[in-house]
Amino acid sequence: MARKNAASTPATVALTATGISFTPHPYLHDPAAASFGLEAAEALGVDADRVFKTLLADVDGTLVVGVVPVTAQLDLKLLAMAVGGKRAAMAEPALAERRTGYVVGGISPIGQRSRLRTVIDGSATTWASVFVSGGRRGLDIELSPLDLITVTGATLAAIARR
């Protein structure tokens, strides 16, 4: 289990508090990177399908978190259906930052300022462990998909589009 250190973020603090085992993976972030998630996969030397990005969408006036592989796009119709909604649109980045307490490119599904309904793409369960943002650019957290579901209170659904 990881301990509190220089990589401490609200996400790592939340995981430590719940006793969930995780491994922090810091890497040198390149501000010119076109895709934060693909940059993480390459820097960490892992299959990009194991690295998941955290996106916020407005579903019928309520913010919802969608967690999908970095190799895919969030399917807004499927996300809306997964939470019983009708329409979804991507949230404005500034709103996402305010509600989560993280910066774009470093938004973690764990330890957000406001607990939001979360849906994780079902492909996460095909891996023994997955990687998500650790709460800042240049830090990913590796943990089991079941622990990710537990700590976020998420539901699983097919919400990714390739």
Order of alpha helices (4+ residues) and beta strands (2+ residues): alpha-beta-alpha-beta-beta-beta-alpha-beta-alpha-beta-beta-beta-alpha-beta-beta
